[in-house]
Amino acid sequence: MIAYPESVQYLYALGNEIKSSKLGLERISALMAAMDHPELAFRVVHVAGTNGKGSTCAMIERAVREAGHRTGLYTSPHLVEPTERIRIGGRDLSREEFTAAFEVVRSVASRLLDEGVIDMHPTYFETVTAMAFHAFRQAGVEWAVVEVGLGGRLDATNVVRPALAVITPVDFDHEAWLGSSLDAIAGEKAGILKHGAPAVIAPQHPEAMRRIEREAAAAGVRLAVPGASAVSGVRIDAFRSRFHAFGLNIDCPLAGEHQVMNALTAVTALRELGVAGGAIEKGIAAASWPGRLERVARNPDIILDGAHNPSGVRALAAYIRRFFGGRRVWLIYGTMRDKSVEEIGDMLSPVASEVILTAPDSPRALRPEALLPLFDHPNVRTAPNLGEALAIAREAAAGDVVFITGSLYLVGEARPLFVQ
């Protein structure tokens, strides 16, 4: 068997998972059939959306695990290691387990290629998706919470037959693949809706909700839509929120006002699944989702947030205004070339005292000099890499706060420097 580094190198050689994506279910369907359908070996909660789907997945999985079930969690992208994408019982797949799953999928894919059953090797994302389903079956997972990678309708995860579908807020992202209107993007996300499986839909822009409702009616899917009126007694501080909903006391340890609605969506989903109230309360209170408004150091506070699209940046700016308006804010920002960045400077400049533009350690990174025209700020400068950006930010005083944000690649690069 090959070693873990070689398996990762092979996956990366398949190409960037976004740029080399080949939307469609033909290859993954052939792969699942040749592997005797591992995706049918467990019950699935399938989660699509633009923002909040990862944290919503994390809360649902933790509460289902608290209810006594053996769980799997499949999310993307990873921050540091690809093993983070596949979790069983709250634990990342080990390197040995990851490599073993890779070997199984690679062997089957090679045979299908030789036989002419598939037109090309499965993509990076298709391969890891197949690995996750194989690993879940091998481990005897009862419930898997599966996050959509891109869109929904043609995403590789859409081979599952969900017991429940969930759609978190839909916004603009990946327009080149999903369409240039909220109606079109919502249509792609709603592609996970399947007859016989109810769906929980977070509150949406009216245009997106209309499209989701049309798709649900066509598929005969019952929708549950949690509203703000279901929530009372909301208390939010910089690093958690507490509220009452459906007779439960919810203590959400994930930071940001937007996490109230994500938690409410998770609670609604868990009630649809029949999870007991005590397990819901304990599970959400124990949930974690690294790299999203995550404080990793103090004095000065250093907070990581993978705000990688306009709606995520809007949420970050609102968070800074609400909780750090009286403090000096340092912003270290870096992003990738395939991201929509035109609005970013206008949203972030007003909330920052100091701006340091840098680049993630990736060939797809956008040069910091290219970001300069977007940030009309009196104290903006560039640093070629994260190390030099942090060296500049060491000027920050104990009362200041430093945000490292933009690409999840940048957040993933930063996190090991602070969290062991």
Backbone hydrogen bonds in HBPLUS format (Angstrom, degrees):
<---DONOR---> <-ACCEPTOR-->    atom                        ^
c    i                          cat <-CA-CA->   ^        H-A-AA   ^      H-
h    n   atom  resd res      DA  || num        DHA   H-A  angle D-A-AA Bond
n    s   type  num  typ     dist DA aas  dist angle  dist       angle   num
A0006-GLU N   A0003-ALA O   3.08 MM   3  5.52 124.1  2.40 109.2 122.6     1
A0007-SER N   A0003-ALA O   3.17 MM   4  6.57 150.8  2.26 150.3 159.1     2
A0007-SER N   A0004-TYR O   3.00 MM   3  5.12 118.7  2.39 101.0 116.7     3
A0008-VAL N   A0004-TYR O   3.03 MM   4  6.34 159.4  2.07 161.5 167.0     4
A0009-GLN N   A0005-PRO O   2.93 MM   4  6.10 158.9  1.98 144.8 151.2     5
A0010-TYR N   A0006-GLU O   2.92 MM   4  6.06 155.4  1.99 144.3 150.6     6
A0011-LEU N   A0007-SER O   3.07 MM   4  6.33 157.6  2.12 143.9 149.5     7
A0012-TYR N   A0008-VAL O   2.92 MM   4  6.21 165.9  1.94 156.8 160.1     8
A0013-ALA N   A0009-GLN O   2.92 MM   4  6.10 144.2  2.05 142.5 152.7     9
A0014-LEU N   A0011-LEU O   2.99 MM   3  5.33 148.7  2.09 105.4 115.2    10
A0015-GLY N   A0012-TYR O   3.01 MM   3  5.60 163.2  2.04 114.7 120.1    11
A0020-SER N   A0016-ASN O   2.85 MM   4  5.50 156.2  1.91 147.6 154.0    12
A0021-SER N   A0018-ILE O   3.13 MM   3  5.14 162.9  2.16 106.0 110.1    13
A0024-GLY N   A0154-LEU O   3.12 MM 130  4.64 148.6  2.22 143.3 133.7    14
A0029-SER N   A0025-LEU O   2.91 MM   4  5.71 149.5  2.01 140.3 149.2    15
A0030-ALA N   A0026-GLU O   3.02 MM   4  6.20 158.0  2.07 146.8 152.4    16
A0031-LEU N   A0027-ARG O   2.91 MM   4  6.13 156.5  1.96 150.7 157.8    17
A0032-MET N   A0028-ILE O   2.88 MM   4  6.08 158.7  1.93 146.7 151.9    18
A0033-ALA N   A0029-SER O   2.98 MM   4  6.20 160.1  2.02 148.0 153.3    19
A0034-ALA N   A0030-ALA O   2.99 MM   4  6.19 160.6  2.03 147.4 152.6    20
A0035-MET N   A0031-LEU O   3.00 MM   4  6.19 132.0  2.24 140.7 153.6    21
A0035-MET N   A0032-MET O   3.19 MM   3  5.06 131.6  2.43  92.0 105.1    22
A0037-HIS N   A0032-MET O   2.70 MM   5  4.72 157.5  1.75 152.9 151.3    23
A0036-ASP N   A0033-ALA O   3.11 MM   3  5.11 160.4  2.15 108.4 110.5    24
A0040-LEU N   A0037-HIS O   3.26 MM   3  5.77 167.0  2.28 113.0 116.9    25
A0041-ALA N   A0038-PRO O   3.08 MM   3  5.38 167.3  2.10 118.5 119.9    26
A0043-ARG N   A0142-GLU O   2.93 MM  99  6.16 164.6  1.95 153.6 149.2    27
A0144-ALA N   A0043-ARG O   2.76 MM 101  6.18 160.6  1.80 163.6 170.4    28
A0163-ALA N   A0044-VAL O   2.82 MM 119  5.56 159.6  1.86 147.9 154.0    29
A0045-VAL N   A0144-ALA O   2.92 MM  99  6.33 156.3  1.97 155.7 161.5    30
A0146-VAL N   A0045-VAL O   2.87 MM 101  6.14 163.8  1.89 162.2 167.6    31
A0046-HIS N   A0164-LEU O   2.97 MM 118  6.42 157.3  2.02 160.3 163.3    32
A0166-VAL N   A0046-HIS O   2.82 MM 120  6.14 149.7  1.91 161.4 162.6    33
A0047-VAL N   A0146-VAL O   2.91 MM  99  6.13 168.6  1.92 161.7 162.8    34
A0148-VAL N   A0047-VAL O   2.86 MM 101  5.98 167.5  1.88 162.6 160.0    35
A0048-ALA N   A0166-VAL O   2.85 MM 118  6.25 162.5  1.88 163.8 165.0    36
A0168-THR N   A0048-ALA O   2.90 MM 120  6.34 160.6  1.94 149.2 148.2    37
A0050-THR N   A0169-PRO O   2.97 MM 119  6.00 161.2  2.00 138.1 143.9    38
A0051-ASN N   A0169-PRO O   3.35 MM 118  5.93 162.3  2.39 157.2 162.3    39
A0056-THR N   A0052-GLY O   2.98 MM   4  5.97 154.6  2.04 145.6 153.5    40
A0057-CYS N   A0053-LYS O   2.87 MM   4  5.98 154.9  1.94 143.1 149.9    41
A0058-ALA N   A0054-GLY O   2.96 MM   4  6.24 157.3  2.01 147.2 153.4    42
A0059-MET N   A0055-SER O   3.03 MM   4  6.29 154.6  2.10 147.0 152.6    43
A0060-ILE N   A0056-THR O   3.01 MM   4  6.23 163.7  2.04 151.8 156.3    44
A0061-GLU N   A0057-CYS O   2.88 MM   4  6.03 175.3  1.88 160.6 162.1    45
A0062-ARG N   A0058-ALA O   3.09 MM   4  6.13 161.9  2.12 141.9 147.1    46
A0063-ALA N   A0059-MET O   3.15 MM   4  6.28 157.0  2.20 145.5 151.0    47
A0064-VAL N   A0060-ILE O   2.98 MM   4  6.21 160.5  2.02 156.5 162.1    48
A0065-ARG N   A0061-GLU O   2.92 MM   4  6.11 156.2  1.98 150.4 157.2    49
A0066-GLU N   A0062-ARG O   2.91 MM   4  6.11 148.2  2.01 137.5 146.8    50
A0067-ALA N   A0063-ALA O   2.99 MM   4  6.25 133.0  2.21 137.7 149.8    51
A0067-ALA N   A0064-VAL O   3.15 MM   3  5.03 129.5  2.41  90.4 103.9    52
A0069-HIS N   A0064-VAL O   3.44 MM   5  6.12 163.3  2.47 148.0 146.8    53
A0068-GLY N   A0065-ARG O   2.91 MM   3  5.31 159.7  1.95 112.3 117.4    54
A0142-GLU N   A0070-ARG O   2.79 MM  72  5.34 158.7  1.84 139.1 146.1    55
A0143-TRP N   A0070-ARG O   3.22 MM  73  6.52 163.7  2.24 154.4 158.8    56
A0089-GLY N   A0071-THR O   2.81 MM  18  5.11 160.0  1.85 141.6 148.5    57
A0072-GLY N   A0143-TRP O   2.84 MM  71  6.28 142.4  1.98 146.8 153.3    58
A0145-VAL N   A0072-GLY O   2.88 MM  73  6.20 161.6  1.91 150.0 150.5    59
A0073-LEU N   A0087-ARG O   2.82 MM  14  4.99 148.8  1.91 144.3 148.0    60
A0087-ARG N   A0073-LEU O   2.91 MM  14  4.99 162.5  1.95 149.4 154.2    61
A0074-TYR N   A0145-VAL O   2.98 MM  71  6.37 164.6  2.00 162.8 165.3    62
A0147-GLU N   A0074-TYR O   2.89 MM  73  5.99 167.1  1.91 164.3 168.7    63
A0075-THR N   A0085-ARG O   3.05 MM  10  4.97 152.7  2.13 133.1 141.6    64
A0084-GLU N   A0081-GLU O   3.03 MM   3  5.86 166.3  2.05 125.4 129.1    65
A0085-ARG N   A0082-PRO O   3.05 MM   3  5.76 161.0  2.09 121.2 126.0    66
A0086-ILE N   A0083-THR O   3.37 MM   3  5.92 154.4  2.44 113.1 118.4    67
A0093-LEU N   A0086-ILE O   2.84 MM   7  5.77 139.4  2.01 177.0 169.0    68
A0088-ILE N   A0091-ARG O   2.87 MM   3  5.31 155.7  1.93 150.7 148.5    69
A0091-ARG N   A0088-ILE O   3.12 MM   3  5.31 160.9  2.16 107.8 113.8    70
A0098-PHE N   A0094-SER O   2.86 MM   4  6.05 160.4  1.90 152.7 158.5    71
A0099-THR N   A0095-ARG O   2.94 MM   4  6.08 162.2  1.98 145.1 149.8    72
A0100-ALA N   A0096-GLU O   2.94 MM   4  6.12 156.6  1.99 145.8 152.6    73
A0101-ALA N   A0097-GLU O   2.99 MM   4  6.19 161.5  2.02 149.4 153.7    74
A0102-PHE N   A0098-PHE O   2.92 MM   4  6.15 156.1  1.97 147.3 154.7    75
A0103-GLU N   A0099-THR O   2.93 MM   4  6.16 157.7  1.98 150.1 155.2    76
A0104-VAL N   A0100-ALA O   3.19 MM   4  6.49 155.6  2.26 146.1 151.7    77
A0105-VAL N   A0101-ALA O   3.10 MM   4  6.40 169.7  2.11 156.1 157.7    78
A0106-ARG N   A0102-PHE O   2.80 MM   4  5.94 168.7  1.81 159.8 163.7    79
A0107-SER N   A0103-GLU O   3.01 MM   4  6.01 159.3  2.05 143.4 149.0    80
A0108-VAL N   A0104-VAL O   3.12 MM   4  6.39 163.9  2.15 150.9 154.7    81
A0109-ALA N   A0105-VAL O   2.84 MM   4  5.99 166.4  1.86 156.2 160.6    82
A0110-SER N   A0106-ARG O   2.89 MM   4  6.01 159.0  1.94 148.9 154.3    83
A0111-ARG N   A0107-SER O   3.12 MM   4  6.36 156.0  2.18 144.5 150.6    84
A0112-LEU N   A0108-VAL O   2.97 MM   4  6.25 161.0  2.01 153.4 158.5    85
A0113-LEU N   A0109-ALA O   2.92 MM   4  6.14 150.1  2.01 147.2 155.6    86
A0114-ASP N   A0110-SER O   2.97 MM   4  6.20 161.3  2.01 148.1 152.8    87
A0115-GLU N   A0111-ARG O   2.96 MM   4  6.17 147.4  2.07 146.3 155.4    88
A0117-VAL N   A0112-LEU O   2.88 MM   5  5.11 142.2  2.02 158.1 159.4    89
A0116-GLY N   A0113-LEU O   3.05 MM   3  5.07 153.9  2.12 101.7 109.9    90
A0127-THR N   A0123-THR O   2.81 MM   4  5.97 163.3  1.84 158.8 163.2    91
A0128-VAL N   A0124-TYR O   3.03 MM   4  6.32 166.5  2.04 156.8 159.7    92
A0129-THR N   A0125-PHE O   2.90 MM   4  5.98 154.7  1.96 148.1 155.7    93
A0130-ALA N   A0126-GLU O   3.00 MM   4  6.22 161.9  2.04 148.7 152.8    94
A0131-MET N   A0127-THR O   2.93 MM   4  6.21 151.7  2.01 145.0 153.8    95
A0132-ALA N   A0128-VAL O   2.88 MM   4  6.13 152.6  1.95 147.0 153.4    96
A0133-PHE N   A0129-THR O   3.09 MM   4  6.44 164.9  2.11 154.4 157.0    97
A0134-HIS N   A0130-ALA O   2.99 MM   4  6.17 159.3  2.03 149.0 155.0    98
A0135-ALA N   A0131-MET O   2.86 MM   4  6.04 164.8  1.89 152.0 156.4    99
A0136-PHE N   A0132-ALA O   2.85 MM   4  6.07 157.6  1.90 153.4 159.6   100
A0137-ARG N   A0133-PHE O   3.08 MM   4  6.28 162.3  2.11 146.3 150.3   101
A0138-GLN N   A0134-HIS O   2.93 MM   4  6.17 163.8  1.95 153.6 158.6   102
A0139-ALA N   A0135-ALA O   2.99 MM   4  6.12 145.5  2.11 143.8 152.5   103
A0141-VAL N   A0136-PHE O   3.03 MM   5  5.20 173.4  2.04 155.2 153.4   104
A0140-GLY N   A0137-ARG O   3.15 MM   3  5.21 159.9  2.19 104.4 110.6   105
A0155-ASP N   A0152-GLY O   3.28 MM   3  4.93 157.3  2.34  96.8 103.5   106
A0153-ARG N   A0188-GLU O   2.88 MM  35  5.18 141.7  2.03 135.6 148.0   107
A0158-ASN N   A0155-ASP O   2.88 MM   3  5.57 162.7  1.91 123.8 129.7   108
A0160-VAL N   A0157-THR O   3.23 MM   3  6.30 168.2  2.24 130.8 131.8   109
A0165-ALA N   A0198-PRO O   3.06 MM  33  6.45 162.8  2.10 150.7 156.3   110
A0200-VAL N   A0165-ALA O   2.86 MM  35  6.36 153.2  1.93 152.9 158.4   111
A0167-ILE N   A0200-VAL O   2.95 MM  33  6.45 155.1  2.01 158.8 165.5   112
A0202-ALA N   A0167-ILE O   2.91 MM  35  6.21 170.6  1.92 164.9 168.0   113
A0177-TRP N   A0174-HIS O   3.01 MM   3  5.66 147.0  2.12 116.6 125.1   114
A0178-LEU N   A0174-HIS O   2.97 MM   4  6.09 160.8  2.01 154.3 160.5   115
A0179-GLY N   A0175-GLU O   2.91 MM   4  4.77 153.2  1.98 130.3 131.5   116
A0185-ILE N   A0181-SER O   2.99 MM   4  6.28 169.7  2.00 154.9 157.7   117
A0186-ALA N   A0182-LEU O   2.83 MM   4  5.81 163.1  1.85 145.5 150.9   118
A0187-GLY N   A0183-ASP O   2.98 MM   4  6.12 144.0  2.12 138.3 148.3   119
A0188-GLU N   A0184-ALA O   3.11 MM   4  6.50 148.1  2.22 146.8 154.2   120
A0188-GLU N   A0185-ILE O   3.12 MM   3  5.21 120.1  2.50  96.4 110.4   121
A0189-LYS N   A0185-ILE O   3.00 MM   4  6.38 161.3  2.04 152.1 157.3   122
A0190-ALA N   A0186-ALA O   2.81 MM   4  5.95 157.4  1.86 148.5 154.9   123
A0191-GLY N   A0188-GLU O   3.10 MM   3  5.26 155.9  2.16 103.8 111.0   124
A0192-ILE N   A0189-LYS O   3.33 MM   3  6.46 164.7  2.36 126.4 126.8   125
A0193-LEU N   A0190-ALA O   3.03 MM   3  5.58 166.0  2.05 118.0 122.6   126
A0197-ALA N   A0194-LYS O   3.05 MM   3  5.76 161.0  2.09 144.1 145.5   127
A0199-ALA N   A0222-ARG O   2.94 MM  23  6.26 156.5  2.00 167.4 170.6   128
A0224-ALA N   A0199-ALA O   2.80 MM  25  6.20 145.7  1.92 155.9 166.2   129
A0201-ILE N   A0224-ALA O   2.92 MM  23  6.20 157.7  1.97 151.9 158.7   130
A0208-ALA N   A0205-HIS O   3.02 MM   3  5.33 116.1  2.44 107.5 122.5   131
A0209-MET N   A0205-HIS O   2.91 MM   4  6.17 164.4  1.94 162.5 167.7   132
A0210-ARG N   A0206-PRO O   2.91 MM   4  6.06 160.7  1.95 153.2 157.6   133
A0211-ARG N   A0207-GLU O   3.34 MM   4  6.56 159.6  2.38 141.4 146.0   134
A0212-ILE N   A0208-ALA O   3.00 MM   4  6.27 163.1  2.03 153.7 158.5   135
A0213-GLU N   A0209-MET O   2.87 MM   4  6.02 163.1  1.90 154.0 158.6   136
A0214-ARG N   A0210-ARG O   3.02 MM   4  6.25 152.3  2.10 144.6 151.9   137
A0215-GLU N   A0211-ARG O   2.98 MM   4  6.25 164.2  2.00 153.5 157.3   138
A0216-ALA N   A0212-ILE O   2.86 MM   4  6.04 155.0  1.92 149.6 157.0   139
A0217-ALA N   A0213-GLU O   2.96 MM   4  6.10 159.6  2.00 146.3 151.3   140
A0218-ALA N   A0214-ARG O   3.01 MM   4  6.25 157.5  2.06 148.5 154.6   141
A0219-ALA N   A0215-GLU O   3.07 MM   4  6.25 143.7  2.21 140.7 150.0   142
A0220-GLY N   A0216-ALA O   2.89 MM   4  5.90 111.7  2.37 138.8 156.0   143
A0221-VAL N   A0216-ALA O   2.87 MM   5  4.89 172.6  1.88 143.9 145.5   144
A0220-GLY N   A0217-ALA O   3.25 MM   3  5.02 150.3  2.34  94.2 102.9   145
A0230-ALA N   A0227-GLY O   2.97 MM   3  5.67 164.1  2.00 119.3 124.5   146
A0231-VAL N   A0228-ALA O   3.05 MM   3  5.58 165.2  2.07 117.0 121.8   147
A0232-SER N   A0244-HIS O   2.99 MM  12  5.19 150.8  2.08 144.6 150.4   148
A0244-HIS N   A0232-SER O   2.82 MM  12  5.19 167.7  1.84 159.9 160.4   149
A0235-ARG N   A0242-ARG O   2.76 MM   7  5.16 156.1  1.82 156.3 160.9   150
A0242-ARG N   A0235-ARG O   2.78 MM   7  5.16 152.0  1.86 149.3 158.5   151
A0237-ASP N   A0240-ARG O   3.04 MM   3  5.69 170.1  2.05 163.2 166.3   152
A0241-SER N   A0252-CYS O   2.94 MM  11  5.24 159.3  1.99 149.7 156.4   153
A0252-CYS N   A0241-SER O   2.78 MM  11  5.24 153.2  1.85 162.3 168.8   154
A0243-PHE N   A0250-ILE O   2.94 MM   7  5.33 154.0  2.01 146.0 153.8   155
A0250-ILE N   A0243-PHE O   2.80 MM   7  5.33 157.7  1.85 171.5 176.3   156
A0245-ALA N   A0248-LEU O   3.06 MM   3  5.29 153.2  2.14 139.4 147.8   157
A0248-LEU N   A0245-ALA O   2.84 MM   3  5.29 160.3  1.88 118.0 124.8   158
A0259-GLN N   A0256-GLY O   2.98 MM   3  5.54 153.8  2.05 113.1 121.0   159
A0260-VAL N   A0257-GLU O   3.09 MM   3  5.85 164.7  2.11 119.9 124.4   160
A0262-ASN N   A0258-HIS O   3.26 MM   4  6.61 157.7  2.31 143.5 150.1   161
A0263-ALA N   A0259-GLN O   2.79 MM   4  5.81 158.7  1.83 140.9 146.7   162
A0264-LEU N   A0260-VAL O   2.89 MM   4  6.13 153.3  1.96 144.0 152.1   163
A0265-THR N   A0261-MET O   2.86 MM   4  6.04 154.2  1.93 145.5 152.3   164
A0266-ALA N   A0262-ASN O   2.92 MM   4  6.23 154.7  1.99 145.5 152.6   165
A0267-VAL N   A0263-ALA O   2.80 MM   4  6.08 159.3  1.85 151.8 157.4   166
A0268-THR N   A0264-LEU O   2.93 MM   4  6.13 162.5  1.96 148.7 153.1   167
A0269-ALA N   A0265-THR O   2.96 MM   4  6.20 157.3  2.01 147.0 153.4   168
A0270-LEU N   A0266-ALA O   2.87 MM   4  6.10 161.0  1.90 153.5 158.7   169
A0271-ARG N   A0267-VAL O   2.92 MM   4  6.17 152.4  2.00 150.8 158.1   170
A0272-GLU N   A0268-THR O   3.04 MM   4  6.30 150.3  2.13 143.1 151.2   171
A0273-LEU N   A0269-ALA O   3.04 MM   4  6.40 139.8  2.21 142.1 153.5   172
A0275-VAL N   A0270-LEU O   3.02 MM   5  5.47 161.8  2.05 160.3 155.1   173
A0274-GLY N   A0271-ARG O   3.03 MM   3  4.96 150.1  2.12  98.2 107.7   174
A0280-ILE N   A0276-ALA O   3.03 MM   4  6.37 151.8  2.11 150.7 159.6   175
A0281-GLU N   A0277-GLY O   2.93 MM   4  6.21 167.0  1.95 157.4 159.4   176
A0282-LYS N   A0278-GLY O   2.97 MM   4  6.16 171.1  1.98 150.5 153.2   177
A0283-GLY N   A0279-ALA O   2.79 MM   4  5.68 157.2  1.84 142.1 149.6   178
A0284-ILE N   A0280-ILE O   3.03 MM   4  6.10 174.0  2.04 154.2 155.8   179
A0285-ALA N   A0281-GLU O   3.16 MM   4  6.20 158.9  2.21 144.4 150.8   180
A0286-ALA N   A0282-LYS O   3.13 MM   4  6.27 129.9  2.39 138.2 150.0   181
A0286-ALA N   A0283-GLY O   3.13 MM   3  5.22 136.7  2.32  97.4 109.4   182
A0287-ALA N   A0284-ILE O   3.21 MM   3  5.10 162.2  2.24 103.0 108.5   183
A0306-GLY N   A0291-GLY O   2.99 MM  15  6.16 136.3  2.18 155.0 166.8   184
A0293-LEU N   A0304-LEU O   2.80 MM  11  5.41 107.8  2.33 128.0 147.9   185
A0294-GLU N   A0304-LEU O   2.90 MM  10  5.16 151.9  1.97 149.9 153.2   186
A0304-LEU N   A0294-GLU O   2.89 MM  10  5.16 164.7  1.91 141.9 142.5   187
A0296-VAL N   A0302-ILE O   2.84 MM   6  5.76 160.9  1.88 165.9 172.6   188
A0302-ILE N   A0297-ALA O   3.07 MM   5  5.03 152.2  2.15 122.6 122.1   189
A0402-VAL N   A0301-ASP O   2.77 MM 101  6.14 165.5  1.79 159.4 163.7   190
A0303-ILE N   A0402-VAL O   2.81 MM  99  6.19 162.6  1.84 163.5 169.5   191
A0404-ILE N   A0303-ILE O   2.93 MM 101  6.30 160.0  1.97 156.7 162.3   192
A0305-ASP N   A0404-ILE O   3.03 MM  99  6.38 156.2  2.09 161.0 160.3   193
A0307-ALA N   A0305-ASP O   2.87 MM   2  5.60 138.8  2.04 101.0  90.4   194
A0308-HIS N   A0306-GLY O   3.03 MM   2  5.61 113.4  2.49 112.9  96.1   195
A0312-GLY N   A0309-ASN O   3.02 MM   3  5.33 118.1  2.42 108.2 123.6   196
A0313-VAL N   A0309-ASN O   2.95 MM   4  6.23 154.2  2.02 157.4 165.9   197
A0314-ARG N   A0310-PRO O   2.89 MM   4  6.14 153.8  1.96 149.1 156.1   198
A0315-ALA N   A0311-SER O   3.11 MM   4  6.36 155.7  2.17 142.5 148.2   199
A0316-LEU N   A0312-GLY O   2.99 MM   4  6.28 152.1  2.07 142.8 150.7   200
A0317-ALA N   A0313-VAL O   2.86 MM   4  6.10 165.3  1.88 156.0 159.1   201
A0318-ALA N   A0314-ARG O   2.99 MM   4  6.19 159.0  2.03 148.4 154.1   202
A0319-TYR N   A0315-ALA O   2.96 MM   4  6.12 151.6  2.04 143.5 151.6   203
A0320-ILE N   A0316-LEU O   2.93 MM   4  6.24 159.0  1.97 155.5 160.3   204
A0321-ARG N   A0317-ALA O   3.01 MM   4  6.24 164.5  2.03 150.0 154.1   205
A0322-ARG N   A0318-ALA O   2.98 MM   4  6.12 160.4  2.02 146.9 152.4   206
A0323-PHE N   A0319-TYR O   3.01 MM   4  6.08 166.6  2.03 154.5 157.5   207
A0324-PHE N   A0320-ILE O   2.84 MM   4  5.04 148.3  1.94 138.0 144.2   208
A0327-ARG N   A0324-PHE O   3.09 MM   3  5.37 167.7  2.11 116.1 118.5   209
A0401-VAL N   A0328-ARG O   3.07 MM  73  6.47 153.7  2.14 162.3 166.0   210
A0353-SER N   A0329-VAL O   2.76 MM  24  5.15 154.0  1.83 138.6 147.7   211
A0354-GLU N   A0329-VAL O   3.14 MM  25  6.55 154.9  2.20 154.3 156.2   212
A0330-TRP N   A0401-VAL O   2.85 MM  71  6.15 169.9  1.86 161.0 164.1   213
A0403-PHE N   A0330-TRP O   2.86 MM  73  6.17 167.0  1.87 156.1 157.8   214
A0331-LEU N   A0354-GLU O   2.83 MM  23  6.11 150.8  1.92 149.9 159.7   215
A0356-ILE N   A0331-LEU O   2.71 MM  25  6.02 167.3  1.73 172.6 172.4   216
A0332-ILE N   A0403-PHE O   2.76 MM  71  6.03 173.3  1.76 174.7 175.3   217
A0405-THR N   A0332-ILE O   2.89 MM  73  6.26 167.0  1.91 172.3 176.7   218
A0333-TYR N   A0356-ILE O   2.95 MM  23  6.35 158.0  2.00 156.0 163.0   219
A0358-THR N   A0333-TYR O   2.85 MM  25  6.00 167.1  1.87 152.5 154.7   220
A0334-GLY N   A0405-THR O   3.28 MM  71  6.77 152.0  2.36 149.9 156.3   221
A0407-SER N   A0334-GLY O   2.82 MM  73  6.12 161.6  1.85 156.3 159.5   222
A0366-LEU N   A0335-THR O   2.98 MM  31  5.88 174.3  1.99 139.5 140.4   223
A0339-LYS N   A0336-MET O   3.35 MM   3  5.78 160.9  2.39 117.4 117.5   224
A0337-ARG N   A0364-ARG O   2.85 MM  27  5.85 163.9  1.87 174.6 172.4   225
A0344-ILE N   A0341-VAL O   3.12 MM   3  5.19 141.8  2.27 103.2 114.5   226
A0347-MET N   A0343-GLU O   3.20 MM   4  6.45 144.8  2.33 151.2 161.4   227
A0347-MET N   A0344-ILE O   3.06 MM   3  5.26 126.6  2.36 100.2 114.3   228
A0348-LEU N   A0344-ILE O   2.93 MM   4  6.15 157.1  1.98 158.8 165.7   229
A0349-SER N   A0345-GLY O   2.87 MM   4  5.51 161.8  1.91 146.0 151.5   230
A0351-VAL N   A0348-LEU O   3.08 MM   3  5.63 146.6  2.19 116.2 125.5   231
A0352-ALA N   A0349-SER O   3.27 MM   3  5.47 165.2  2.29 112.3 116.7   232
A0355-VAL N   A0379-ASN O   2.97 MM  24  6.16 173.0  1.98 157.2 155.6   233
A0381-ARG N   A0355-VAL O   2.98 MM  26  6.39 149.1  2.08 152.0 161.1   234
A0357-LEU N   A0381-ARG O   2.85 MM  24  6.23 168.1  1.86 157.6 158.6   235
A0383-ALA N   A0357-LEU O   2.83 MM  26  6.13 148.3  1.93 162.3 161.9   236
A0362-SER N   A0360-PRO O   2.89 MM   2  5.59 127.0  2.18 109.5  93.5   237
A0365-ALA N   A0362-SER O   3.08 MM   3  5.32 166.5  2.09 113.8 116.3   238
A0370-ALA N   A0367-ARG O   2.96 MM   3  5.41 138.0  2.14 110.4 121.6   239
A0371-LEU N   A0368-PRO O   2.99 MM   3  5.16 140.0  2.15 101.5 113.3   240
A0374-LEU N   A0371-LEU O   2.88 MM   3  5.52 149.9  1.97 122.9 132.4   241
A0375-PHE N   A0372-LEU O   3.10 MM   3  5.51 159.6  2.14 116.2 122.2   242
A0389-ALA N   A0385-ASN O   3.08 MM   4  6.34 152.2  2.16 147.4 156.1   243
A0390-LEU N   A0386-LEU O   2.85 MM   4  6.09 159.3  1.89 159.2 163.4   244
A0391-ALA N   A0387-GLY O   3.03 MM   4  6.27 145.4  2.16 138.8 148.8   245
A0392-ILE N   A0388-GLU O   3.10 MM   4  6.38 151.4  2.19 144.1 150.0   246
A0393-ALA N   A0389-ALA O   3.01 MM   4  6.30 157.0  2.06 145.0 151.8   247
A0394-ARG N   A0390-LEU O   3.04 MM   4  6.20 116.3  2.46 138.4 152.4   248
A0394-ARG N   A0391-ALA O   3.35 MM   3  5.32 151.2  2.44  94.8 103.1   249
A0395-GLU N   A0392-ILE O   3.19 MM   3  6.20 165.0  2.22 123.2 126.0   250
A0396-ALA N   A0393-ALA O   2.85 MM   3  5.57 166.7  1.87 121.1 125.8   251
A0400-ASP N   A0397-ALA O   2.95 MM   3  5.32 161.7  1.99 115.3 121.4   252
A0410-LEU N   A0407-SER O   3.09 MM   3  5.24 123.6  2.42  97.5 110.2   253
A0411-VAL N   A0407-SER O   3.18 MM   4  6.59 158.6  2.23 145.2 150.7   254
A0412-GLY N   A0408-LEU O   2.76 MM   4  5.88 156.1  1.82 143.0 150.1   255
A0413-GLU N   A0409-TYR O   2.93 MM   4  6.11 140.1  2.09 138.4 149.0   256
A0414-ALA N   A0410-LEU O   2.95 MM   4  6.21 145.2  2.08 143.5 153.1   257
A0415-ARG N   A0411-VAL O   2.89 MM   4  6.01 158.4  1.94 156.1 160.7   258
A0417-LEU N   A0414-ALA O   2.92 MM   3  5.52 146.1  2.03 119.2 129.8   259
A0418-PHE N   A0415-ARG O   2.97 MM   3  5.54 158.4  2.02 118.9 125.3   260
A0419-VAL N   A0415-ARG O   2.84 MM   4  5.82 161.7  1.87 165.0 170.6   261
